[in-house]
């Protein structure tokens, strides 16, 4: 599962990181508490992506 997520994250980041990152908050519930989780989510995605890097 981790390998799949890492490969998917790398594929997304290669396509267009800025569009992905811009859209990401829309996938979280709109309340303030959920939106405050965005930095943690981004950190987790970066960590998963790093797993796939050589």
PyMOL commands that set and color helices and strands:
alter all, ss='L'
color gray80, all
select helices_A, chain A and resi 2-27+32-35+38-52
alter helices_A, ss='H'
color red, helices_A
deselect
rebuild
show_as cartoon
